[in-house]
Amino acid sequence: MRALFARLIDDEAGVTAVEYGLIAALLVVGSFLALSSVNVSLNLSKTLSTIAGKL
C-alpha cells in the first residue's frame, strides 16, 4: 500500500492538464474583468431569442 501511494505522489502525468485548466480559468477571469471594465453588456438571452425567432 505504501508503494502505491509513493508511486501516485511521484506520478506527474496529470500535471499538464491541471496547468492548462488553470490557464483557461485565468483567461476567463481576465476576459470577464476586461469586459466589465469597459461596460460591455452581452445581452445573451435577447441575442439567442432573436436568432431562434429567425429560424
WOMONOR-V103270 format. One record per pair of residues at least 24 apart in sequence whose C-alpha atoms are under 7 Angstrom apart, sorted by sequence separation. I is the first residue (numbers start at 1). GAP is how many residues later the second one is. If there is no record, write none. Layout:
# WOMONOR-V103270
{{I:GAP} {I:GAP}}
This chain:
# WOMONOR-V103270
none
